[in-house]
Amino acid sequence: MGLPRRAVDAAELRKSLKPLLEKRRRARINESLSQLKGLILPLLGRESSCYSKLEKADILEMTVRFLQELPASPCPAAAPTPSDSYREGYSACLARLSLVLPACRVLEPAVSARLLEHLWRTAAGATPDGGRAADSGCSPLQTRRPASPGPSQPAPPRGSGLWRPW
């Protein structure tokens, strides 16, 4: 005679659920628009209390206009990483040390020159954890330890790779 009982039940279920699903969808849209309004108004320098009753289209238009007026910013991949920031700071400190160390005459000029040469060589691969980008085995404490004003120690053979003044 008609459709099987299961098909009728499924159709009735869809029919009864459709308004509920639509209500939830609209609630999600309205909530998102409300959040968007709360985010965009301060960015535009407008007070939320003056714009308490904005239409949904107005909120979307304001957001689109704001995003179009943003200056073209570099992609996030081009933004400096903490590691880049660390290297810049390390290089700035090293530049300052290059001026101060020879002037204070705490070390013999030859030892001071070799120390600065080593620090500049390692500056390119320095990381926030004190190591190199690959693995130098050098810890932050080793690079920050002050040199003793006593007699200079003999330098290790050139082939050893890493020279330390202490």
C-alpha positions, 0 to 999 in steps of 0.5 A: 500500500505505501512505504514500509514502516521503516522508511516512514519512521525515518522520513518523520524523524528527518521532518521533526529534526529539521527545525531543531537542526536549523535552530542550532545552525542559526544559533551558531551563526548568531554566536559567531557574528556576536563574537566577530562584532566584539572583536572587530569594533575595538579594532576599528576604534569604535565603542561596542555600546554605540553599536549594540544593534548592528545587522548581521550584514553590517558586521560582515561588511565592517569585517571585510572592509577592515581586512581589505584595509590591512597592510599586506603583512608577510606570511607567518613563515617569514616572521622572526622565530624565537631562535632568530631573535636569540641570534640577533641578541647574541650578535648584538652582545658579541658586537658590544663585547668586541668593543669592551674586551680589548679596551678593558685589557683583562686578557692578553690581546692574543687571547682576547682576539682568539676568544672573539674569533671563536665567539663570532664563528659560533654566533651564526649557529647559536640557539637559545639553549646555548648549542648550535643549530646542529650540535656543538656540545657547548652549553650556555654556562660555558659561553658566559663564564668569565675568563680568569685574569691569571696566566693564559692557558695554552691553546689546544691543537688546531684540529680539536674543533672547539677552543675554550679559553678556560 
